[in-house]
Amino acid sequence: MESFNGSNTGSERPHAVLLASPLTGHLIPLAELARRLVEHHSFAVTLVTFSNLSLPAHVLSSCLLPPSVATAVLPSVDMGDIPAADIFQVFLELIRRSAPNLRALVRGISATAGPLAALVVDFFFPEALLVAAELGVPGYVFVPTNLTMLALERRFMELHHVHGLPPGEYRDFPEVVELAEGVSMRREDFPVPYRDPNRLAFPQLLEDTRRYLRADGFLVNTFDKMEPALVEAFRLAAEQRAFPPVFTPGPLVRRSKPEPDVGDQDCLEWLDRQPTGSVVYVSFGSGGSLSLEQTTELVAGLEDSGQRFLWVVRVPDLTAESETATGGNDDDPLAWLPEGFLERTAGRGLAVTAWAPQVRVLPHPATAAFLSHCGWNSTLESVQSGVPMVALPLGAEQRMNAVILEREVGVALRPPAREDGVVVRDEIAAAVKELLMDGEKGRFVRRRAGDMQQEAARASLPEGSSRRALEEVATKWKLACGMEK
């Protein structure tokens, strides 16, 4: 195996192997989990990735891993016969074909680096639990998003298993699904693959949910006060042996570097010049792109709101646009903005391309609100900073997240969208002004954001629920490998 960072030696320390997904939003919280296992619970950790799906170097470096976290890359396997567009099939076949290499790595660690306490696999790789079972090692699933997503997976499995459907037959969800007592979700807000049993991915999703039952437990990137009803539902399910135990050690968010990078200075110096609580930060994650029409509506909404803004601009997603769409180029996101917008807003807005130091921007005194795609990492960073949100979800589980944030937690406003999913300028402007100009709904959301910031801080204290959850898991692992009596 190729090792590219760090080392961990000493058989006196229990060892955990963490198998990472190449997706940025999955790697960042898993790396933070690795850090906490090392620094809070005296583990040695190896973070494992794939040669076939390489990670951008800046993502791994941004995780600020301690030197005692080793990193290893599984050798490349032939994937030439798998369509690259079918991400579920890619992940499934990648772990199947890499299983011998993963097995060899885990055995090697057991032989040379001390007792192996656990194999923790990313949510996308439940097939790897077979390796844990073969080697007699506790196998846990890491869920980088929330309990709501895991509850959806559980209901999805129950919908098919309880009714004993024959192979090849699939049930559609009802229009409204109850995930726990008092917690429900409309089918239209589910991630796209779960909405239609005729989609090619549907059988694969179902098989993955079956594999989850092999897990000895789940580690979910949330904290108890964020989703209290689901915490209780999963606790009862574990007591009744209806589902593996679920632990909530979050928020697992990236830490800020001691000093900002040179490239971050422009954003931060601009924020330093703005009045306290006056800026809406606009960003759609590491991979989020708006359609050209939504970009145009967002531009107009920000301008019409009259509020200060810091916007991380990316080239629009032209997939659904006319082939004749013009106005910019792939190298310059700003070229796609309407003519004159940057000049008209120069006194109160800053548009940057591709990147902003989000973990510094959100807690900055000038930042008053976050217009976000509702990716879970961004959500937890916002909650941890006490910043209310304007929810403009894009894909994956982000519509579910937006529902949680608006209806269950109360830290977001979600402007209504047209039937085609586009949120028009008037709705965007109204939501921004509501949060920044002391509207009644805005006051409530800001207050809730402050409350949840305090709850997240409490959960992370030594006696807090998140620290206790990871302590319970760490103790189980140490007992399993004979390191603690």
Summary of the structure (lengths in Angstrom):
residues: 485
radius of gyration: 22.7
end to end distance: 33.1
largest distance: 69.2
contacts: 1622
relative contact order: 0.11
helix: 44%
strand: 16%
